[in-house]
């Protein structure tokens, strides 16, 4: 017979549903720590309340009917939430298009979105569906089946998933975790049977003693298991408290760009030859900046990485909403707000023009790299695309430049790095300009003045900014094409000379907007920037004036002395000596009362072997999943690129790594040589230094040999004619890569073939 009034019984019955709702809401609160605002918590709270209420209201219905009714309610709630977030974010397109895009890309965009994540349809869909299903499953198990503790499992798993997704990107979720435990405890306390009582009452005396004995044994065993688990797992769990959690975003590949977007510097010469091409139009909102848009630099990309051959953006793009993360402006600079509307014309690729530094983007879905401030549209640019950018333009205090220092250390190592192979003349020129000017700004100004006074700006100079190109530009004969170039060579030369002189530099590609209206190819140019303490990145202009006649380099560049003084002789490089191996400590016998040594050795060896086998199986599975994602998922162009990455990884596994600056044809040549060198030549051999047209192997080797050329052709087609690759060609690329890798792997020894599939290198090698 129940105890208490009907009101008390009703309140007691409402505690478990309320606990389930609270646990799901706490999962939303935990995930909302990386979102902008509190919209996600409200939406997840609605999903939690709706799912549990549907289960409570449907308790008298058959169990098989509850799930369809709840899913229909979930679809209605989710559709309303998607429309709400789409309207708040100002996303273009109809509801069906937006919802379909969110359903297709919800998980990858959630894991690649920039923090703070803006609540948009594609970033709230997965949490909403997860919250509703957790509430539905928990309510059905806890209320209909009466298994309250088991019903807590779905909300707890949802909470753990939220903690994992947040990772190290927020403070520890101590408060929500404590609240989750408290709410769960209240639900368990309320679900306990009132009055207690002896569970064996009413049983026969002979049966009663046996039941009590079994209950006592079960309680003792359960207590022992709990104590043992706490003893074994407690130290490991405690050690994880201060450990940095894993960021799941590192397992998801962010949006990628093509070569022209990674190095837009090579487009300068092409634009210079087509000066009247209208790339885009710009309109500046009046009243948002202290001056008109005339003369404003519009930035397309920031290139910070140089390997001696190519300048690259080197960005890690993250999908972003309208509001972009705002960094701290330089202390000694003024910030002006600039609002501009862009309309794309003939500009191709994915890079979005904008005034530095963008803070808000509407009208286009973008991805953003905070390190360089570069924007891309992952879907690519199309004529007629219109978007608006609000930028925070910084203007440094020029009065402080003369005495400003430049930063140093690991934070700026990227923009101070000088790759090996710099020409000696380049180093001598940088040393000459640096020794004549001590202060950082004086050195930068000297490089700027040197380039402006000694070289000619032309539109028909060929593209190129590798070390040999810069050496010919700076020191080549005037009557042979040297000492003349486009802004590409001027900006790249300044940046390299600056780094050789100890200045943190980078190259920016953009446009000199003449004002509102069309921006043409003639307005495109590149300029260098130098980083100063307290002032931020300061642009320089090494381009000569049109009316100035350049002065010969030989008049001011000191010749190299025939016998350099001893101080300039290179110091011998000391090879580090290997540390002596640690001395093994004498083995001590086990105590007489302990576990015998053979037993300990056998147990340790067995456990170690199990761990090794588990690790190898996991590595093999991850490698197979990586190959499947590369060859079978994504667009046709992505699958061709994935097949190419599979081939280059195979070459690296075979001990034939290829340099990043090689073209597809050159990589194919390396691949052919690798297969030929690994296969024993037929009788007769070949002349020294020559390779056969095809390897003297069996039919499969010849097919693999030819597959490399087909794959290289498809890669070139993707790079130079994007959009023209079909699904059939992507499948052919996958087959070509698979065939070549199989042939190359077959040439390895049996032991190397076994290790091929579990090598962890392809999982961590950077692309």
C-alpha positions in Angstrom: 0.0 0.0 0.0 1.5 3.3 -1.1 2.3 5.9 1.5 1.7 9.7 1.4 -0.9 11.8 -0.2 -1.5 11.8 -4.0 0.4 15.1 -4.2 3.4 13.6 -2.6 3.2 10.5 -4.8 2.9 12.8 -7.9 5.9 14.8 -6.8 7.9 11.6 -6.2 7.0 10.3 -9.6 8.1 13.6 -11.3 11.6 13.5 -9.8 13.1 10.9 -12.2 11.8 12.6 -15.4 13.1 15.9 -14.0 16.5 14.3 -13.3 16.7 13.0 -16.8 15.9 16.5 -18.2 18.5 18.1 -15.9 21.2 15.6 -17.0 20.6 16.2 -20.7 20.6 20.0 -20.1 23.9 19.8 -18.2 25.4 18.1 -21.3 24.2 21.0 -23.4 25.7 23.4 -20.8 29.0 21.6 -21.0 29.1 21.8 -24.8 27.9 25.4 -24.8 31.2 26.4 -23.3 32.7 26.6 -26.8 29.7 28.3 -28.4 29.0 32.0 -28.7 26.1 33.0 -26.5 23.7 30.6 -24.7 21.5 29.7 -27.6 22.7 26.1 -27.7 21.7 25.5 -24.0 18.2 26.8 -24.7 17.8 24.6 -27.7 19.2 21.5 -26.0 17.0 22.2 -23.0 13.9 22.3 -25.2 15.0 19.0 -26.8 15.5 17.4 -23.4 12.1 18.6 -22.0 10.3 17.6 -25.2 11.7 14.1 -25.4 11.0 13.2 -21.8 7.5 14.8 -21.8 6.6 12.7 -24.9 7.7 9.5 -23.2 5.7 10.5 -20.0 2.6 11.3 -22.0 2.9 8.1 -24.0 3.3 5.7 -21.1 -0.1 4.1 -21.8 0.7 3.6 -25.4 2.4 0.4 -26.7 6.1 0.6 -26.4 6.6 0.2 -30.2 4.5 3.3 -30.9 6.5 5.6 -28.6 9.6 5.9 -30.7 7.8 7.0 -33.9 5.8 9.6 -32.1 8.9 10.9 -30.4 10.9 11.0 -33.6 8.1 13.0 -35.3 8.2 15.5 -32.4 12.0 15.6 -32.7 11.8 16.5 -36.4 9.4 19.3 -35.7 11.5 20.8 -32.9 14.7 20.4 -34.9 13.2 22.1 -38.0 12.1 25.0 -35.8 15.6 25.3 -34.3 17.3 25.1 -37.7 15.1 27.9 -39.0 15.8 30.0 -36.0 19.6 29.7 -36.1 19.6 30.2 -39.9 17.7 33.4 -39.5 19.9 34.6 -36.7 23.0 33.9 -38.8 21.6 35.4 -41.9 22.4 32.4 -44.1 21.4 32.6 -47.7 19.3 30.0 -49.4 16.0 28.3 -48.6 15.2 26.2 -45.6 15.4 22.9 -47.5 18.9 23.8 -48.9 20.1 24.9 -45.5 18.7 21.8 -43.7 20.1 19.5 -46.2 23.6 21.1 -46.0 23.4 20.8 -42.2 22.5 17.1 -42.3 25.3 16.3 -44.8 28.0 18.3 -43.0 26.9 18.6 -39.4 29.6 16.4 -37.8 32.7 17.6 -39.7 31.7 21.3 -39.4 31.1 20.9 -35.7 34.7 19.5 -35.3 36.3 22.1 -37.7 34.3 25.2 -36.6 36.2 28.0 -35.1 35.9 28.7 -31.4 33.7 30.4 -30.3 31.3 28.3 -32.5 28.4 30.3 -33.8 25.0 28.5 -33.4 24.1 27.8 -37.1 22.1 24.9 -38.5 25.2 22.8 -39.2 26.7 23.3 -35.7 23.5 22.7 -33.6 21.9 19.8 -35.5 24.1 17.0 -34.0 23.7 18.3 -30.4 19.9 18.6 -30.8 19.4 15.2 -32.2 21.8 13.7 -29.6 19.9 15.4 -26.8 16.5 14.3 -28.0 17.6 10.6 -28.5 19.3 10.6 -25.1 16.2 11.9 -23.4 14.0 9.4 -25.3 16.2 6.4 -24.5 16.7 7.4 -20.8 13.0 8.0 -20.2 11.9 4.7 -21.8 14.3 2.6 -19.8 13.9 4.5 -16.5 10.2 5.1 -16.6 8.7 2.3 -18.6 11.1 -0.5 -17.6 11.7 0.9 -14.1 15.5 0.6 -14.5 16.5 4.1 -13.3 20.2 3.5 -13.0 20.3 2.0 -16.5 18.2 4.8 -17.8 20.9 7.3 -16.7 23.4 5.7 -19.2 22.2 7.7 -22.3 22.4 11.1 -20.6 25.8 10.2 -19.1 27.2 9.2 -22.4 25.9 12.4 -24.0 27.6 14.3 -21.2 30.9 12.4 -21.8 30.6 13.1 -25.5 30.2 16.9 -24.8 33.3 16.9 -22.6 35.3 15.1 -25.3 34.2 17.4 -28.1 35.1 20.5 -26.0 38.5 19.0 -25.2 41.2 21.5 -24.1 39.3 24.5 -25.6 37.6 25.5 -22.4 38.0 25.3 -18.6 37.4 22.0 -16.9 33.7 21.2 -16.5 33.9 20.8 -12.7 30.6 22.6 -11.9 28.4 20.7 -14.5 30.0 17.4 -13.4 29.2 17.9 -9.7 25.7 19.0 -10.7 25.2 15.9 -12.8 26.1 13.7 -9.9 23.8 15.6 -7.5 20.8 15.4 -9.9 21.4 11.7 -10.6 21.5 11.0 -6.8 18.3 12.8 -6.2 16.6 10.8 -8.9 17.9 7.5 -7.4 16.8 8.5 -3.9 13.3 9.4 -5.1 13.0 6.2 -7.1 13.7 4.0 -4.1 10.7 2.0 -2.7 9.2 3.8 0.3 9.1 2.0 3.5 11.9 -0.5 2.7 11.0 -3.8 4.4 12.6 -7.2 4.4 12.7 -8.6 0.8 12.3 -12.2 2.2 9.1 -11.5 4.1 6.4 -13.9 3.1 8.8 -16.7 2.2 8.9 -20.1 3.8 11.4 -20.4 6.6 13.4 -23.0 4.7 13.6 -20.8 1.6 14.2 -17.6 3.6 17.6 -18.6 4.9 18.8 -19.6 1.5 17.7 -16.3 -0.1 19.4 -14.3 2.7 22.6 -16.2 2.2 22.6 -15.6 -1.6 21.8 -11.9 -1.0 24.7 -11.7 1.5 27.1 -13.4 -0.9 26.0 -11.1 -3.8 26.5 -8.0 -1.6 29.9 -9.1 -0.5 31.0 -9.9 -4.1 29.6 -6.5 -5.4 31.4 -4.7 -2.6 34.7 -6.5 -3.4 34.3 -5.7 -7.1 33.7 -2.0 -6.4 36.6 -1.7 -4.0 38.9 -3.6 -6.3 37.9 -1.4 -9.3 38.4 1.7 -7.2 41.9 0.5 -6.1 43.0 -0.4 -9.6 41.5 2.5 -11.5 41.7 5.2 -8.9 45.3 6.2 -9.4 44.9 6.2 -13.2 41.8 8.4 -13.0 43.4 10.7 -10.5 46.4 11.1 -12.9 44.1 12.3 -15.6 42.8 15.2 -13.6 45.7 17.5 -14.4 46.3 16.0 -17.9 45.5 18.0 -21.0 42.6 16.4 -22.7 42.8 15.3 -26.4 41.3 17.7 -28.9 39.2 15.7 -31.4 39.6 18.4 -34.0 43.1 17.1 -34.8 41.5 14.0 -36.3 39.3 15.9 -38.7 40.9 17.5 -41.8 40.1 21.2 -42.0 39.1 22.8 -45.3 41.8 22.5 -47.9 42.8 24.9 -50.7 44.3 24.5 -54.1 47.8 25.6 -55.1 46.7 29.0 -56.4 45.1 29.7 -53.1 48.0 28.4 -51.0 50.5 30.5 -53.1 48.6 33.4 -54.8 51.9 35.2 -55.2 52.3 33.4 -58.5 49.2 35.0 -59.9 50.7 38.5 -59.8 52.5 38.1 -63.2 49.3 36.8 -64.8 47.2 39.7 -63.5 49.9 42.1 -64.6 49.5 40.9 -68.2 45.7 41.4 -68.1 45.3 44.7 -66.4 41.8 45.4 -67.5 40.3 42.2 -66.0 37.6 43.1 -63.5 38.2 40.9 -60.5 35.5 42.2 -58.1 33.7 45.4 -57.0 33.8 47.0 -53.6 31.6 49.6 -51.9 32.5 51.1 -48.5 29.9 52.2 -46.0 30.4 55.8 -45.2 30.9 56.8 -41.7 32.5 53.6 -40.7 36.1 54.7 -41.2 38.0 57.9 -40.6 38.7 58.4 -44.3 37.5 57.3 -47.7 38.4 53.9 -49.2 40.8 55.5 -51.7 44.2 53.9 -51.2 43.0 51.2 -48.9 44.9 48.0 -49.1 42.5 45.1 -49.6 44.2 41.8 -48.5 43.7 38.5 -50.3 46.2 36.3 -48.5 49.1 36.4 -46.0 52.1 34.2 -46.8 54.2 33.4 -43.8 56.0 30.2 -44.8 59.0 30.1 -47.2 61.0 26.9 -48.0 63.5 28.5 -50.5 61.2 27.7 -53.4 57.7 28.9 -52.6 55.9 31.3 -50.3 52.8 29.7 -48.8 50.0 30.8 -46.6 50.4 27.7 -44.4 47.0 28.3 -42.8 44.8 26.0 -40.8 41.3 27.1 -41.7 38.4 26.6 -39.4 34.8 27.0 -40.4 33.4 30.2 -38.9 30.1 31.9 -38.4 29.4 35.6 -38.9 31.5 36.7 -35.9 35.2 36.0 -36.2 37.5 35.8 -33.1 38.9 39.2 -32.1 42.5 39.3 -31.1 44.1 42.0 -29.0 45.2 45.0 -31.1 48.7 46.3 -30.9 49.1 48.6 -27.8 50.5 51.6 -29.8 48.0 51.5 -32.7 44.6 53.0 -33.5 41.8 50.9 -34.7 39.3 52.0 -37.3 36.1 50.1 -38.3 35.7 49.6 -42.0 32.5 48.1 -43.5 32.7 47.0 -47.1 30.5 45.1 -49.5 32.2 43.0 -52.1 30.7 41.6 -55.4 32.9 38.9 -57.0 33.6 39.2 -60.8 36.3 37.3 -62.5 38.2 36.5 -59.3 38.6 32.7 -59.0 39.7 30.3 -56.3 38.6 30.3 -52.7 40.3 33.3 -51.1 38.1 36.2 -50.1 39.3 39.7 -50.4 38.9 41.8 -47.2 40.5 44.7 -45.4 42.7 43.5 -42.5 41.6 42.4 -40.0 38.1 40.9 -40.6 35.8 40.7 -37.6 32.4 39.9 -39.1 31.3 38.4 -42.4 27.8 38.1 -43.7 26.4 36.8 -47.0 28.9 33.9 -47.4 29.9 30.8 -45.4 33.6 31.2 -44.7 36.6 29.5 -43.1 39.2 31.6 -41.3 42.8 31.3 -40.1 43.4 33.5 -37.1 47.1 33.2 -37.4 47.3 35.0 -40.7 43.9 36.6 -40.9 43.2 34.9 -44.3 39.6 34.2 -45.3 38.4 31.5 -47.7 35.0 30.3 -49.0 35.2 26.5 -48.9 32.7 26.2 -51.7 34.8 28.5 -54.0 34.1 31.9 -55.5 31.5 32.4 -58.2 30.6 35.5 -60.3 27.9 37.5 -58.6 28.7 36.4 -55.1 28.0 39.2 -52.7 29.2 39.4 -49.1 29.9 42.1 -46.5 33.0 42.3 -44.2 33.4 44.5 -41.1 37.1 44.9 -40.5 39.2 46.4 -37.6 42.0 48.2 -39.5 45.0 48.9 -37.3 47.2 52.0 -37.9 50.5 51.9 -36.0 51.9 55.1 -34.4 54.6 56.0 -37.0 56.4 58.2 -34.4 57.4 55.1 -32.5 58.9 53.1 -35.4 62.4 54.6 -35.2 62.9 53.2 -31.7 60.7 50.0 -31.9 62.2 46.6 -31.4 61.3 43.4 -33.1 60.1 40.3 -31.1 62.1 37.1 -31.0 61.6 33.6 -29.7 59.5 30.6 -30.5 56.4 32.7 -31.1 57.9 34.3 -34.2 60.2 31.5 -35.3 57.9 30.9 -38.3 58.4 34.4 -39.7 62.1 34.4 -38.9 62.9 31.1 -40.5 65.5 31.2 -43.4 65.6 27.9 -45.3 68.9 26.4 -46.2 70.5 27.2 -49.5 70.3 31.0 -49.5 72.8 32.3 -52.2 76.0 33.8 -50.8 75.4 37.1 -52.6 72.0 37.4 -50.9 73.5 36.9 -47.5 76.2 39.4 -48.2 73.7 42.0 -49.3 71.6 41.5 -46.2 74.7 41.7 -44.0 75.8 44.9 -45.7 72.5 46.6 -45.2 72.2 45.4 -41.6 75.7 46.5 -40.5 75.1 50.0 -41.9 71.8 50.3 -40.0 71.5 49.1 -36.4 67.9 49.7 -35.4 65.3 47.3 -36.7 63.3 50.0 -38.5 66.4 51.4 -40.0 67.3 48.0 -41.4 63.8 47.6 -42.9 63.9 51.1 -44.3 67.3 50.5 -45.8 66.1 47.3 -47.6 63.0 49.2 -48.8 65.2 52.0 -50.2 67.7 49.6 -51.8 65.0 47.8 -53.8 63.3 51.0 -54.8 66.5 52.7 -56.0 68.2 49.8 -57.9 65.5 47.8 -59.7 62.8 48.4 -62.3 59.1 47.4 -62.0 57.8 45.8 -65.2 54.6 43.9 -66.0 56.1 41.2 -68.3 58.7 39.7 -65.9 58.2 35.9 -65.5 56.8 34.6 -62.2 59.1 33.0 -59.7 60.5 33.7 -56.2 62.7 30.7 -55.4 66.3 31.4 -54.4 67.6 31.2 -58.0 64.8 33.6 -59.2 65.6 36.1 -56.4 69.3 35.8 -57.1 68.8 36.6 -60.8 66.4 39.5 -60.0 68.9 41.1 -57.5 72.2 40.4 -59.3 71.5 39.3 -62.8 72.8 41.5 -65.7 70.5 44.3 -66.8 70.9 43.6 -70.5 70.0 39.9 -69.8 66.7 40.4 -68.0 68.1 40.8 -64.5 67.3 43.6 -62.0 63.7 43.9 -63.2 60.5 42.2 -62.0 56.9 42.5 -60.8 55.8 43.2 -57.2 56.2 39.5 -56.6 60.0 39.7 -56.8 60.1 43.0 -54.9 58.1 41.7 -52.0 59.7 38.3 -51.8 63.2 39.9 -52.0 62.4 42.3 -49.2 61.0 39.5 -47.0 64.0 37.2 -47.5 66.6 40.0 -47.0 64.7 41.1 -43.9 64.8 37.6 -42.4 68.5 37.4 -43.2 68.9 40.7 -41.4 67.0 39.4 -38.3 63.6 40.9 -39.0 60.3 38.9 -38.7 58.8 39.4 -42.2 55.9 38.0 -44.3 54.5 38.7 -47.8 50.9 39.9 -48.4 49.0 39.6 -51.7 46.2 42.0 -52.2 45.0 45.0 -54.1 45.4 48.8 -53.9 41.8 49.8 -54.1 41.4 53.1 -56.0 38.1 53.7 -54.2 34.6 52.4 -54.5 33.9 50.6 -57.7 35.6 47.9 -59.7 39.0 46.5 -58.6 40.9 45.3 -61.7 43.9 43.0 -62.2 46.1 46.1 -62.6 45.4 46.9 -58.9 46.8 43.6 -57.7 50.2 43.6 -56.1 52.3 42.1 -53.3 53.9 44.0 -50.4 56.1 42.9 -47.4 55.3 43.5 -43.7 57.6 43.6 -40.7 56.5 42.8 -37.1 57.4 45.3 -34.4 56.9 45.2 -30.7 53.8 47.2 -29.6 53.0 48.2 -33.2 52.1 45.0 -34.9 52.6 44.3 -38.5 53.8 47.3 -40.4 53.6 47.3 -44.3 56.5 48.5 -46.4 56.5 49.6 -50.1 59.8 48.7 -51.9 58.4 49.5 -55.4 60.2 52.2 -57.3 58.5 55.4 -58.5 57.7 55.2 -62.2 59.7 58.3 -63.1 62.9 57.2 -61.3 65.7 55.6 -63.2 67.2 52.7 -61.2 70.9 53.0 -60.2 73.2 50.1 -61.1 73.6 47.6 -58.3 77.3 47.4 -58.9 77.7 51.0 -57.7 76.7 50.3 -54.1 77.1 46.6 -53.6 80.7 45.9 -52.3 82.5 43.0 -54.1 83.4 39.9 -52.2 86.9 40.0 -50.8 89.2 37.4 -52.4 90.6 36.2 -49.0 88.0 36.6 -46.2 89.4 37.3 -42.8 89.7 34.4 -40.4 86.6 35.6 -38.5 84.5 35.0 -41.6 85.7 31.4 -42.0 83.0 28.9 -41.1 83.4 27.3 -37.8 83.7 23.5 -37.7 80.5 21.8 -36.9 80.7 19.5 -33.9 78.7 16.4 -34.2 76.9 15.5 -31.0 78.2 12.4 -29.4 75.9 9.6 -28.5 75.2 9.3 -24.8 76.5 6.1 -23.2 73.9 3.5 -22.6 72.5 3.4 -19.1 74.1 0.7 -16.9 71.7 -2.0 -15.9 71.2 -2.3 -12.2 71.8 -5.6 -10.6 68.7 -7.8 -10.5 67.6 -8.5 -7.0 65.8 -11.7 -6.2 62.2 -11.6 -5.1 61.4 -11.9 -1.5 60.7 -15.3 -0.2 57.1 -14.5 0.5 56.3 -12.8 -2.8 55.1 -14.0 -6.1 57.7 -16.2 -7.9 59.8 -14.5 -10.5 58.8 -16.8 -13.4 55.1 -16.0 -12.7 55.8 -12.3 -12.7 57.8 -12.6 -15.9 55.2 -14.6 -17.7 52.4 -12.3 -16.6 54.4 -9.2 -17.6 55.3 -10.7 -21.0 51.8 -11.8 -21.7 50.3 -8.4 -20.9 52.9 -6.7 -23.0 52.2 -8.9 -25.9 48.5 -8.2 -25.6 49.1 -4.5 -25.6 51.4 -4.8 -28.7 48.8 -6.9 -30.6 46.0 -4.4 -29.6 48.1 -1.5 -30.8 48.9 -3.2 -34.1 45.3 -4.0 -34.7 44.3 -0.4 -33.9 47.0 1.0 -36.2 45.9 -1.3 -39.1 42.3 -0.2 -38.6 43.2 3.5 -38.6 45.3 3.1 -41.7 42.5 1.3 -43.5 40.0 3.9 -42.5 42.4 6.7 -43.7 42.8 5.0 -47.1 39.0 4.5 -47.4 38.3 8.1 -46.6 40.9 9.3 -49.1 39.8 7.1 -52.0 36.1 6.7 -51.5 34.7 9.8 -49.8 34.4 13.4 -50.9 34.2 15.0 -54.3 36.0 13.6 -57.3 38.8 16.2 -57.0 39.2 15.3 -53.3 39.4 11.6 -54.1 42.1 12.2 -56.8 44.1 14.2 -54.3 43.6 11.4 -51.8 44.9 8.9 -54.2 48.0 11.1 -54.8 48.6 11.3 -51.0 48.4 7.5 -50.8 51.1 7.3 -53.5 53.4 9.8 -51.9 52.9 8.1 -48.5 53.8 4.8 -50.1 57.0 6.3 -51.5 57.9 7.6 -48.1 57.2 4.1 -46.5 59.5 2.6 -49.2 62.3 5.0 -48.2 61.8 7.3 -51.3 60.3 10.5 -49.8 59.5 13.3 -52.3 60.1 17.0 -51.8 57.0 19.2 -51.4 58.1 21.5 -54.3 58.2 18.7 -56.9 55.6 18.8 -59.7 53.3 15.8 -60.3 55.3 14.8 -63.3 58.5 14.9 -61.3 57.0 12.8 -58.5 55.8 10.3 -61.1 59.4 10.0 -62.3 60.5 9.3 -58.8 57.8 6.7 -58.4 58.9 4.9 -61.6 62.5 4.9 -60.5 61.5 3.6 -57.0 59.7 0.7 -58.6 62.5 0.0 -61.1 65.2 0.1 -58.5 63.3 -2.3 -56.3 62.8 -4.8 -59.1 65.8 -6.9 -60.2 66.8 -6.1 -63.8 66.6 -8.7 -66.6 69.7 -10.2 -68.0 71.8 -7.8 -69.9 71.1 -4.8 -67.6 71.1 -1.2 -68.7 73.7 1.3 -69.4 75.0 3.1 -66.3 73.0 6.1 -65.3 70.0 5.2 -67.5 66.6 3.8 -66.5 64.5 1.6 -68.7 61.4 2.9 -70.4 59.4 0.4 -68.4 60.5 -1.9 -65.6 61.6 -5.4 -66.6 59.0 -7.0 -64.3 55.9 -9.1 -64.9 52.7 -7.8 -66.3 51.5 -6.4 -63.0 54.7 -4.3 -62.6 54.2 -2.8 -66.1 50.6 -2.0 -65.3 51.7 -0.3 -62.0 54.4 1.5 -63.9 51.9 3.0 -66.3 49.3 3.7 -63.6 51.7 6.3 -62.1 51.5 8.4 -65.3 47.7 8.2 -65.4 47.5 9.4 -61.8 49.9 12.2 -62.4 47.8 13.3 -65.3 44.7 13.4 -63.2 46.5 15.3 -60.5 47.6 18.0 -63.0 44.0 18.1 -64.3 42.7 18.8 -60.8 45.3 21.5 -60.3 45.1 23.3 -63.6 41.5 22.6 -64.7 39.4 22.3 -61.5 35.9 21.1 -61.8 36.5 18.9 -64.8 37.2 15.6 -63.0 34.5 12.9 -63.2 33.6 10.2 -60.7 34.9 7.6 -63.2 38.3 9.4 -63.3 38.4 9.5 -59.5 37.7 5.8 -59.4 40.5 5.3 -62.0 42.9 7.4 -59.8 42.0 5.2 -56.8 42.7 2.0 -58.8 46.0 3.4 -60.2 47.2 4.3 -56.7 46.1 0.9 -55.3 47.8 -0.9 -58.1 51.1 1.0 -57.8 51.2 0.6 -54.0 50.5 -3.1 -54.3 53.4 -3.5 -56.8 55.7 -1.4 -54.7 54.9 -3.2 -51.5 55.4 -6.6 -53.3 59.1 -5.6 -53.8 59.7 -5.3 -50.1 60.9 -8.1 -47.9 58.4 -10.2 -46.1 59.1 -8.4 -42.8 58.7 -5.0 -44.3 55.4 -6.1 -46.0 54.1 -7.1 -42.6 55.0 -3.7 -41.1 53.7 -1.7 -44.1 50.0 -1.8 -43.0 50.7 -0.8 -39.3 53.3 1.9 -39.9 51.9 5.0 -38.0 53.7 7.5 -40.2 50.8 8.2 -42.7 48.6 9.1 -39.7 50.8 11.9 -38.5 52.7 13.1 -41.6 51.8 16.6 -42.5 50.5 17.4 -45.9 
